[in-house]
Amino acid sequence: MTHRVCFLLKVRADHLDEYRERHAAVWPEMLDALSATGWHNYSLFLREDGLLVGYLETEDFAAAQAAMEATDVNARWQAEMAPFFTALDGARPDEAMKPLTEVFHLA
């Protein structure tokens, strides 16, 4: 069964343009790792005030996160992306992705 996952993060206002640039050219090995570890139909939406909404579909979000955490490319990507975000409280961006509760879905 496929699960839909949505999460929120906050990108620093002074990093919005660079964040967009980085995601216009995500490393091919990062894209391959995401696909191989169960991240599908993955989208990021960025509002002008820095609110980032992420959405993905996966069979098991915890397993997909754990599989990504085990990759070298994820460690490098998270280290580079961490300065872009506010309120991580010492966590990596991927650790700060807390799924929202779905309350409605129209298929």
Secondary structure, DSSP 8 states (H G I E B T S, - for coil): --EEEEEEEEB-GGGHHHHHHHHHT--HHHHHHHHHTT-EEEEEEE-TTSEEEEEEEES-HHHHHHHHHTSHHHHHHHHHHGGGBS--TT--TTTS-----------
